């Protein structure tokens, strides 16, 4: 399961999903939460902050492929 949010990961949507999985005893569900780190983030162009924190297309694809390598199709380099 992958959660993606344009917000802080700490106490965010991904945290709520992880809490629900844990309370439901679904501990075998692999997860990857993508969002902003729990630190000060400089304001600036949205595209720049998206690329800095893997919230753009390329970053999301990279994180999913890294966390779930078995999903990558052999020979498929398309994003």
N, C-alpha and C positions, 0 to 999 in steps of 0.2 A: 504494500500500500504506500502510496506517495501522497503527501500533503504539500501544497504550495500556497504560500500566503505573502502578501505585500505588507507584512507586519512583523513585529518581533516574535521570534520563536518562543521565548519565555512567556508562559501563560497564554499562548495563542491557540489557534485552531489545532495545529499539530499536537500540542500538549493535551488538549481535550480529547483528541482521537486516541492518543496513547493511553490516557487515563481510562477511557471507555474500554479499550482492548484489555487492559490489565484487570479492571473490575469484572469484566465478562470472562476472565480466565482464558483469553485468546492470546496467550503469550507466544505462540508459534508464528504469529503473523509478522512477517518482516516489514519494516517501515523505513521510510526516508522522509524526513521533514525538511522542507526547503523554505527558508524565510530569512528575515533579518537577524543578525546576531544581537545578543544582549549587550550592546555597547553603543556609544554615541555614533550616529551616522550623519556625516556632513550632508547638508542640503545641496542639491544641484540638479542637473538635468536627469529626468527619470530614466532615460536609456542608459546613462552612465552608472547609476546606482543599481539598475537591474543587472548589468553585466558584471559589476563588482561582486555581487552576492549571488550569482548563478540564478537570477530570476528572469533572464532572457531565454529565448528559445535554445540557444547553444548550451547555456549553463544547465538548464533543466535536463536536456538530453544527456549531457555529460554525466550529471549526477545520477540519473536513472541507470545509464549504462554501467557506471561504476558500482552502484549498489546492487544491481540485478543483472550481472553479466550474462546470465543464461537466457535473457530475453533478446539479446542481440542476435540478429539473423546472420549467419555466415555469408560473407560476400556482399552484404547490404551495407553500403557506406552512406546511404541517403539519410538525411536528418529530417 
